[in-house]
């Protein structure tokens, strides 16, 4: 009986992912030459900002406006930006962070105010855009008639923690979000995106209230699309594997800090996390302890087939797919610790700033 339930819990996300994979596509280039403002918030990004800016400046098929906000960096970020002489680049200086704002949301709000074009592409400093990325995303915005579009860059994973945990982003997205419904239903709960790569229309951004609506958030990838949808603005998802790449974290400590800082705005909520634990542990951990029961074999096969499909489609680590049960277990442990820390009032930290966890 238990093994049978596990089989259902493993087969359901596989079935949904097969449908989602048909719908999540790399967009075609835009017709004509769209005008795009690319906006990069940067705080202590000396290791990244030169490569990020030059990748954007190499964009093709758009009329480019590049704006970078140096958000109080204490490293060489400002000097590196000053050495780039391309007239399409403008550099803003961040001021004192206002009370009630998280650093990134305030920086993005400032960048949006400075943008010259209707299409605004928010890009993290650790993202490397392909030359045709901005044109393709602009084309997606036009053809799908959405106010916000987002995609997950190809994640470069090197360390053990990165390999174990980061590919689970696509697993959770495609295994548990019905994209077909998301494309026709503006309900906020169906909103999803990636804060690393997100394009918005200026009028839709203003209608939704912009980053000011999520000023205290640490998880703009979820919270901004939901804000747009609450305002009645449709959002969309595209496959960004060929459009951008990103090494999100470069250490185990970075993975821990990064994933726990926004956990309570995602899975780590008092009601949601027990449900997620049942779904994920029941379908992707418990079956491996119930072998060789046939239902457990089916569950394990479904779990590995799903991860193999995702590894192939999104160029992920095959080792991560092999370690799938351990990765899911590590993710759940991290989420429960984040929930406990939030309950105890432990502040989340990011880029040298401390924040109260948002529920």
C-alpha positions as CSV (number, residue, x, y, z in Angstrom):
1,X,0.0,0.0,0.0
2,X,2.7,2.5,1.0
3,X,4.8,1.6,-2.0
4,X,1.8,2.1,-4.3
5,X,1.3,5.6,-2.9
6,X,5.0,6.3,-3.5
7,X,4.6,5.2,-7.1
8,X,1.8,7.7,-7.6
9,X,3.8,10.5,-6.0
10,X,6.7,9.8,-8.3
11,X,4.7,9.2,-11.5
12,X,2.6,12.4,-11.2
13,X,5.5,14.9,-11.5
14,X,7.0,12.8,-14.4
15,X,3.7,13.0,-16.3
16,X,3.4,16.7,-15.7
17,X,7.1,17.4,-16.6
18,X,6.6,15.6,-20.0
19,X,3.8,18.0,-20.8
20,X,5.7,21.0,-19.5
21,X,8.8,20.1,-21.6
22,X,6.6,20.4,-24.7
23,X,5.6,23.9,-23.7
24,X,8.8,25.4,-22.3
25,X,10.7,26.5,-25.4
26,X,13.6,28.7,-26.4
27,X,12.1,31.8,-28.0
28,X,12.8,33.0,-31.5
29,X,14.4,36.4,-32.2
30,X,12.2,39.4,-32.3
31,X,11.0,40.9,-35.5
32,X,12.8,44.2,-36.2
33,X,15.1,45.9,-33.7
34,X,13.5,46.2,-30.3
35,X,14.7,48.8,-27.8
36,X,15.8,47.2,-24.5
37,X,17.2,48.5,-21.3
38,X,19.3,45.9,-19.6
39,X,19.5,46.6,-15.9
40,X,22.2,45.0,-13.6
41,X,22.3,45.5,-9.8
42,X,25.8,45.0,-8.5
43,X,27.1,44.8,-5.0
44,X,30.7,43.6,-4.5
45,X,30.7,42.0,-8.0
46,X,34.4,42.7,-8.9
47,X,34.7,39.0,-10.0
48,X,31.7,39.2,-12.3
49,X,30.8,42.7,-13.5
50,X,33.3,43.1,-16.3
51,X,32.3,39.8,-18.0
52,X,28.6,40.5,-17.4
53,X,28.7,44.0,-18.9
54,X,30.8,43.0,-21.9
55,X,28.4,40.1,-22.6
56,X,25.5,42.5,-22.6
57,X,27.4,45.0,-24.8
58,X,27.9,42.2,-27.3
59,X,24.1,41.9,-27.7
60,X,22.8,41.7,-31.3
61,X,19.5,42.7,-32.8
62,X,18.5,45.3,-30.2
63,X,18.8,49.0,-29.5
64,X,20.7,48.7,-26.2
65,X,20.6,50.8,-23.1
66,X,22.8,49.2,-20.3
67,X,22.5,50.5,-16.8
68,X,24.4,49.2,-13.8
69,X,23.9,50.2,-10.2
70,X,26.9,50.0,-8.0
71,X,25.1,49.2,-4.7
72,X,27.7,50.4,-2.1
73,X,30.4,48.0,-3.2
74,X,33.5,47.9,-1.1
75,X,35.6,46.0,-3.7
76,X,36.8,47.1,-7.1
77,X,33.4,47.0,-8.8
78,X,33.3,50.8,-9.3
79,X,36.8,50.9,-10.8
80,X,36.1,48.1,-13.2
81,X,32.9,49.8,-14.4
82,X,34.8,53.1,-14.8
83,X,37.2,51.4,-17.2
84,X,34.5,50.4,-19.6
85,X,34.1,53.3,-22.0
86,X,31.2,52.1,-24.2
87,X,28.7,55.0,-24.4
88,X,25.8,52.6,-24.1
89,X,26.8,51.9,-20.5
90,X,25.5,54.2,-17.6
91,X,26.6,53.6,-14.0
92,X,24.5,54.7,-11.1
93,X,25.7,54.9,-7.5
94,X,23.6,53.4,-4.7
95,X,22.8,55.3,-1.6
96,X,21.7,54.4,1.9
97,X,19.4,51.5,1.9
98,X,15.9,52.7,3.1
99,X,14.3,50.9,6.0
100,X,12.0,48.1,5.0
101,X,13.8,47.4,1.7
102,X,16.1,44.5,0.7
103,X,19.2,45.5,-1.2
104,X,18.4,44.0,-4.5
105,X,14.8,45.2,-4.7
106,X,15.9,48.8,-3.9
107,X,18.6,48.6,-6.5
108,X,16.2,47.2,-9.2
109,X,13.6,49.9,-8.4
110,X,16.3,52.6,-8.9
111,X,17.4,50.9,-12.2
112,X,13.8,50.8,-13.4
113,X,13.5,54.6,-12.8
114,X,16.6,55.2,-14.9
115,X,15.7,52.9,-17.8
116,X,15.1,54.6,-21.1
117,X,13.2,51.9,-22.9
118,X,9.9,50.3,-22.5
119,X,11.3,46.8,-22.3
120,X,13.5,46.3,-19.2
121,X,15.6,43.2,-18.8
122,X,16.8,42.7,-15.2
123,X,20.0,40.6,-15.2
124,X,22.1,39.5,-12.2
125,X,25.8,40.2,-12.4
126,X,26.8,36.6,-12.4
127,X,24.7,35.9,-15.5
128,X,26.3,35.8,-19.0
129,X,23.9,36.6,-21.8
130,X,24.2,35.1,-25.3
131,X,24.4,37.8,-28.0
132,X,20.9,37.1,-29.2
133,X,19.3,36.6,-25.7
134,X,17.8,40.1,-25.3
135,X,16.3,39.9,-28.8
136,X,14.8,36.5,-28.3
137,X,13.3,37.5,-24.9
138,X,11.8,40.6,-26.5
139,X,10.3,38.4,-29.2
140,X,8.8,36.2,-26.6
141,X,7.2,39.2,-24.8
142,X,5.6,40.4,-28.1
143,X,4.4,37.0,-29.3
144,X,3.0,35.9,-25.9
145,X,1.7,39.4,-25.0
146,X,2.9,39.1,-21.4
147,X,4.0,41.9,-19.1
148,X,6.8,39.8,-17.5
149,X,8.8,37.0,-18.9
150,X,11.5,35.0,-17.2
151,X,13.7,32.0,-17.8
152,X,16.3,30.0,-15.8
153,X,19.8,30.3,-17.2
154,X,21.9,27.2,-17.6
155,X,23.3,26.7,-14.1
156,X,27.1,26.0,-13.9
157,X,27.7,23.6,-11.0
158,X,31.1,22.7,-9.8
159,X,31.1,22.1,-6.1
160,X,29.3,19.2,-4.3
161,X,26.6,21.4,-2.9
162,X,25.9,23.1,-6.2
163,X,25.7,19.7,-8.0
164,X,23.5,18.2,-5.4
165,X,21.0,21.1,-5.0
166,X,20.9,23.6,-7.9
167,X,19.5,21.2,-10.6
168,X,16.5,20.6,-8.4
169,X,15.2,24.1,-9.5
170,X,14.1,22.6,-12.8
171,X,12.8,19.5,-11.1
172,X,10.5,21.5,-8.9
173,X,9.5,23.9,-11.6
174,X,8.6,21.3,-14.3
175,X,7.5,18.5,-12.0
176,X,5.0,20.6,-9.9
177,X,3.9,23.7,-11.9
178,X,1.3,23.1,-14.6
179,X,2.6,25.4,-17.3
180,X,-0.5,24.8,-19.5
181,X,-2.7,26.3,-16.8
182,X,-0.2,29.0,-16.0
183,X,-0.4,30.2,-19.6
184,X,-4.2,30.8,-19.5
185,X,-4.9,31.5,-15.8
186,X,-3.6,34.8,-14.2
187,X,-3.9,33.4,-10.7
188,X,-1.0,34.7,-8.5
189,X,-0.3,31.2,-7.2
190,X,0.8,30.1,-10.7
191,X,3.4,32.9,-10.9
192,X,7.0,31.7,-11.2
193,X,10.2,33.0,-12.6
194,X,14.0,33.4,-12.0
195,X,15.3,36.7,-10.5
196,X,18.5,36.2,-12.5
197,X,16.8,36.9,-15.8
198,X,13.5,38.7,-16.0
199,X,12.1,41.1,-18.7
200,X,9.2,43.4,-18.0
201,X,7.2,46.0,-19.9
202,X,7.4,49.4,-18.2
203,X,3.7,50.0,-18.2
204,X,2.9,46.6,-16.8
205,X,5.7,47.1,-14.2
206,X,4.1,50.4,-13.1
207,X,0.6,48.8,-13.0
208,X,1.9,46.0,-10.7
209,X,3.7,48.5,-8.4
210,X,7.2,47.5,-9.4
211,X,9.8,46.3,-7.0
212,X,8.3,48.6,-4.3
213,X,5.5,46.0,-3.9
214,X,8.0,43.4,-2.9
215,X,10.5,45.8,-1.3
216,X,11.3,43.5,1.7
217,X,11.4,40.3,-0.4
218,X,14.5,38.2,-0.9
219,X,12.9,36.1,-3.6
220,X,12.0,38.2,-6.6
221,X,11.8,35.2,-8.8
222,X,8.6,34.2,-7.2
223,X,7.3,37.4,-5.7
224,X,7.5,39.7,-8.7
225,X,5.6,37.5,-11.1
226,X,2.9,37.0,-8.4
227,X,2.7,40.8,-7.9
228,X,2.2,41.2,-11.7
229,X,-0.6,38.5,-11.6
230,X,-2.3,40.1,-8.7
231,X,-2.5,43.3,-10.8
232,X,-4.1,41.3,-13.6
233,X,-0.9,41.2,-15.8
234,X,-0.1,37.8,-17.4
235,X,3.5,36.4,-17.0
236,X,5.3,33.8,-18.9
237,X,8.2,31.4,-18.8
238,X,10.7,30.4,-21.5
239,X,13.7,28.1,-21.8
240,X,16.8,30.1,-21.2
241,X,19.3,27.3,-21.4
242,X,20.8,28.6,-24.7
243,X,20.3,32.2,-23.9
244,X,22.3,32.7,-20.6
245,X,24.5,30.9,-18.2
246,X,25.2,31.5,-14.5
247,X,27.3,30.1,-11.7
248,X,24.9,31.1,-8.9
249,X,27.2,30.2,-6.0
250,X,30.9,29.4,-5.8
251,X,31.0,27.6,-2.4
252,X,29.1,25.4,-0.1
253,X,28.6,28.4,2.3
254,X,27.3,30.4,-0.6
255,X,24.8,27.7,-1.6
256,X,23.6,27.5,2.1
257,X,23.3,31.3,2.5
258,X,21.7,31.8,-0.9
259,X,19.0,29.0,-0.6
260,X,18.1,29.7,3.0
261,X,17.8,33.5,2.6
262,X,14.6,33.1,0.5
263,X,13.3,29.7,1.6
264,X,10.5,31.1,3.7
265,X,9.1,32.9,0.7
266,X,9.0,29.6,-1.2
267,X,8.7,26.1,0.3
268,X,9.6,26.8,3.9
269,X,6.2,27.9,5.2
270,X,4.4,26.2,8.2
271,X,1.6,24.9,6.1
272,X,3.3,24.3,2.8
273,X,6.5,22.6,4.0
274,X,4.8,19.5,5.5
275,X,2.9,19.1,2.2
276,X,6.1,19.4,0.2
277,X,7.8,17.0,2.5
278,X,5.1,14.4,1.9
279,X,5.2,14.9,-1.9
280,X,9.0,14.9,-2.2
281,X,10.0,12.3,0.5
282,X,7.1,10.0,-0.5
283,X,7.9,10.1,-4.2
284,X,11.7,10.5,-4.3
285,X,13.2,9.2,-1.0
286,X,11.0,6.6,0.6
287,X,10.7,4.3,-2.5
288,X,14.4,3.5,-2.3
289,X,13.9,2.1,1.2
290,X,11.0,-0.1,0.0
291,X,12.9,-1.9,-2.8
292,X,12.4,-4.6,-4.2
293,X,8.6,-4.1,-4.0
294,X,7.3,-3.7,-7.6
295,X,5.6,-0.4,-6.8
296,X,8.8,0.9,-5.3
297,X,10.7,-0.1,-8.5
298,X,8.1,1.9,-10.5
299,X,8.5,4.9,-8.2
300,X,12.3,4.8,-8.4
301,X,12.2,4.4,-12.2
302,X,9.9,7.4,-12.6
303,X,12.1,9.5,-10.3
304,X,15.3,8.7,-12.2
305,X,13.6,9.0,-15.6
306,X,12.4,12.5,-14.8
307,X,15.9,13.6,-13.6
308,X,17.5,12.0,-16.6
309,X,15.2,13.9,-19.0
310,X,15.9,17.2,-17.2
311,X,19.7,16.6,-17.2
312,X,19.6,15.9,-20.9
313,X,17.3,18.8,-21.8
314,X,18.9,21.5,-19.6
315,X,22.6,20.3,-19.8
316,X,22.7,19.5,-16.1
317,X,25.2,17.4,-14.1
318,X,24.5,13.7,-14.6
319,X,26.0,13.1,-11.2
320,X,23.2,15.3,-9.7
321,X,20.7,13.0,-11.4
322,X,22.3,9.9,-10.0
323,X,22.3,11.4,-6.5
324,X,18.7,12.5,-6.8
325,X,17.3,11.0,-3.5
326,X,20.2,12.5,-1.6
327,X,19.6,15.9,-3.2
328,X,15.9,15.8,-2.4
329,X,16.8,14.9,1.2
330,X,19.3,17.7,1.5
331,X,16.8,20.2,0.1
332,X,14.1,19.2,2.6
333,X,16.6,19.4,5.5
334,X,17.7,22.9,4.4
335,X,14.0,24.0,4.1
336,X,13.1,22.7,7.6
337,X,16.2,24.5,9.1
338,X,15.2,27.7,7.3
339,X,11.7,27.4,8.8
340,X,13.1,26.8,12.3
341,X,15.5,29.7,12.0
342,X,12.6,32.0,10.9
343,X,10.5,30.8,13.8
344,X,13.4,31.6,16.2
345,X,13.8,35.1,14.6
346,X,17.3,34.4,13.2
347,X,17.9,36.9,10.4
348,X,18.8,35.9,6.9
349,X,22.0,37.4,5.5
350,X,23.0,38.2,2.0
351,X,25.9,40.4,0.6
352,X,26.8,41.5,4.1
353,X,23.3,42.6,5.0
354,X,20.9,41.0,7.5
355,X,17.2,40.7,6.8
356,X,14.1,39.4,8.7
357,X,12.8,36.3,7.0
358,X,9.6,37.0,5.0
359,X,6.7,34.5,5.3
